[in-house]
Amino acid sequence: MNKLISVDALSWSVNKHNILNGISFDICQGDIIGIIGPNGAGKTSLLKCLLNQHKNWQGTIKLKNKALKQYKPHQLAQIFALVGQNPPAIFDLKVYDVVRMGLLPYKALFAHDNQADKKAITQALEKVGLLASQQQFFNTLSGGEQQRVLIAKALVQKAQVLILDEPTNHLDIFYQHQILQLVKALNITVIMTIHDLNLAAQYCSRLLLLNKGHLVSNASVTKVLNPELLSQVFALPCYRDDAQPNGVPRVYFYPPSDDNHNHAVTQRWQVTGTTK
C-alpha cells in the first residue's frame, strides 16, 4: 500500500507540560486507523497536529512525502475532512446547504454551482441515505443524522483522509454501528479517535494505543487488544473473549478487587489530568 502520512518523533507541549511525546507511525492509503487510550492520553491533540491546527508541534509529519507545514490551509482542506465530537452549531441552514459547504475548498462561498457540483451533492446525500431530507434544517436532525450529513459534506469535499473525533459519542447503539459501517464503506483513509474498544476492534484495520502522550502500541487489533497491556493502560483488570461469532475479539473490564489496584487507579487520575 502507498504510504500517505508519515509521523516521526512528534511531540507537543502546553506551558512546558508534554501532551505528546516522541510519537512515530505511518498511515497507508486505505487504512482505517483507530486511536484509543484513556482520557488525557493525547488522542484529540494528535488529530489536531495531523491537521496542523497546533502550530508549535515538534518532529516531522509528512503528507504524500511532503512536509505538512509546506501545505497551505486550502490545500489541506482538499485532503482532510474533519467530523468532530459535537456537530457545529449550524443555524438556519438546510441539509443541502451544509453538504454544499464541502465545495468551499474549491470555490467561493457565493459562487454558482454547476451541474457537476449539484450532482456531487446529490450523490453524497444519496450515499448517506439522506437525499429525502435535503430540505430539512440541520439542527432538527438527530445526532446520527447530523453525523451522516457531515460525512456527506466530506464526500463532496473529495477528502482523501477522513478524520473523526469520537464519531460515536452521544449516539445510541444503532447509530454507532450505522455511522461506522458507513465510514468503512467509503473506501478512503480514515483516522478516528474512539473510546469504545469493541467498536474499534470491529471497524478498524489497525489501532494506535496512547497513554500519557506516549504511543504504547501500533499494531493490528488482536495485538493491541492484549489484556495485560490494556490492564496496565486503563488501570482496570481486563478479559478478552476471542470466541465471537464475527471473529473479532471482545474485551471486558471489571472492577478491581484489591486496594493496591485502587491505589494505581488514583495515581493514574492524578498524573493524567484532563487534557485530550
N, C-alpha and C positions, 0 to 999 in steps of 0.2 A: 504493500500500500504506500501511496505517496505521503511523505511527511508534510503536514500542513503547518503545525505550530511546534516550535522547539523552545523550551524554557530551561535556562541553565543558571543555577545559583541565585534564584530570585529571592530577594529579601525586601521587606518593607517595615518601617517603624513609624510610630507616632510618639512625639515627645520622649524620644530615647527608649520607648518601650517597643520591643520587637514583636511584630504581629506575624510576619512570615520570615522564616529562617532558612536560607540556602536551598530552596526548592528547585528540583530539576526533573523534567519529564518531557516526553514528546507526545504529540497527538497526530494521528494519521487521518487522512481523508476517509470519512465514513464511520469513524469511531463514535460510539455513544459512551461518553465518559461520565461517571457518577462521582462527585466529590462528597465524601462522607466524613463524619467526625463530630465530636461533641460541640456544644455551644462554646464559642470563643476559640475554636480551632484555627480560624483564619479562612474559612470556606468562601464567604462573600468577598473578603478582601482579595483573595486570589482571583476571583472573577473580575473584580474592578481593575486589577493590574493587567489582566489579559485584554481588557477593553481600553487600557491606557487612561482610565479615569483617575487613578492615583499617579501623579506625575513624578513623585520622588522615589520610586522604587529603584532598587539596585540589582544588578545582574544583567542577564541577557534574555530577551524574548524576541524570537524571530517568527515572522509570519510569511510563509512562502519564501523562506531563505532570505528575507529582508528584515532589517531591524524594525521592530514595531514603532519606535519613535520617529522613524522616517516617513510614516504614513500620515497623511492629512486627515482631519476628522471625517470629511465626507467620503474619503476612500475607505476608512474603517467601517463607516455606516453602510457601505456597499458589500462588505464582507460579513460583518457581525450583526446579528439581530438579538436584542435582549428582551426577554419576558421576565419581569421582576416578580418579587414575592406578592406584592399587592398591586392590582391593576391601577393605572394612573387615574386621577380624578378628572375624567373627561365629561364635561357637561355640555348638553345641547348638541351633541354630535351623534349622528346615526351610525349604525354598524358599518355601512358602506363607506362613510367618510373616515372612520377610524382605520379601516383596511386601506383606504386610498393613501393614508399617510406613509405607507410603505414606499410610495413613489418619491418622497421628498429627497432622498439622496441623489436622485437623478434629474429632478426638475423643481421649479419654483412652486411655492405653496399655492398660488392662484393661477398657475398655468393651466391651459385647457388640456383635458385628457383626449388622447387619440383612441382609435378603435382597439389598438393593441393594449393600451392601458386598461380600458374598460373590460376587455376580455380577461386580462390577468387578474383583475379584482374579482370578476365573476367566478373564474375558475378556482381562485383561492377560497372564496366563500363556499363554493360547492364542495371543495375537498374537506373542509372542516364541518360540513353539514349545516351551514347557517345561511344558505342562499335565500331561504324563505324569510329570514329575519333581517335582511339588509336594511330595511327602513325603520327598524326599531331603534330606540335610543339606547346607546351603550350602557348607560347607568341603570337601565331597567332589567338588564340580563342577570342571570345567576352567575356565581363566581366561576363555575366551569365553562359557561358560555363566553364570559369575558376573556378567559384564557384562550379559548378557541379563536376568538376574534383577533387577539394579539398574535397568535400563531399564523393566522391568515395574513395579517399585516406583514409578518416576517417572510411569508411566501412571495408576496408582491414585491417586497424589498429585494428579492432574489438573493437572500443571505446564503452564504456558503457555510457559515457556522451559526448555529442557533444556541444561544446561551440562556439558560433558565435558572433563576434563583428561587429554589423551593417552589416548583410549579404546582405541587400538590398541597401546599399549605392551605388550610381552611376549607379544603374540599372533602366531600364525603367519599366513601369507598368507590362508588360507581364512577364518579367524575375523576377520581385519582387514576383509575385504570383507563378511562376513556382518553384523558389527556396524554398519558404516557404511551398508549397504543398509537395514538395519532402521531406523536413525536417520532416514535420508532418507524412508522410507515413512511415518513418523509424522505428517508434515504439520503439525509445530509449529515454532516458532522454536528454532533450535539455535545455540549458540555453543561452539566447541571449539578447544582448542589441539591442534596436531598437528605432529609432526616430519616425517613423510613428505609431501613437497611434491606428489608424484604422486597420492597418495590424496586430498590436499586438493583438487587440481585436478579429480579425478573426482567428488567428492561435495559440494563446497561451491559456493554460488552467488556468494560474494564472499570476498575474502581481506584480512586486515589483516596487514601485514608490519611487525614490530617489530625494532628494533636498538638496543641500549644504552638502552632505555627510551623511545625515540622512535618515533612512528608514521611509518614511511618511506613506506608506500603503503597506500591504502584504495581498492580498485577491483575490477574483475572479475578472474577467473582469468587471462585472457590478458594483461591489462595488468600485473598484479602479477608474474607469472612471466616477467619480462623478463630475459634472460640477463645483460645488462650490470649491471642493478640487483642481481640475485641474486649475481653475482660479487663486487660491492662489499660486500654484507652478509655473505656467508658466507666471504669471503676465499679462494675457490677459483674457477678457471675453470669456466664453465657453458655448456652447449649445450642448445638447445631443439629438439625434433623435433615439428613440427606434423602430420606425416603419420601420424597414428594412426587405427586403424580406428573408434574411438569418437568421433573428432573432438575429443578432449581433448588439449591439448598435454602433452608429457612432457619433463621436464628431467633432465639428466645433469650430474654434477660429476665432475671428474677432477683428478688430482694436478697441482700447479703444476710448471712446468719451469724456473723461474729463481729465483735467490737472492733477488731483490727481492720476489717474491711470498711466498717463505718467511718473509721478514722481516715482511711485512704480517700473515701468519698469527700469528706470535709476538706482535706488537703487539696483535692482537685478543684473544688469550688473556690478555694481561697487563691489558688495560683492562676486559674484560667481566666477569671473575670468575666466580662460580658461582651467584649469586643468580638465581632464576627470577622 
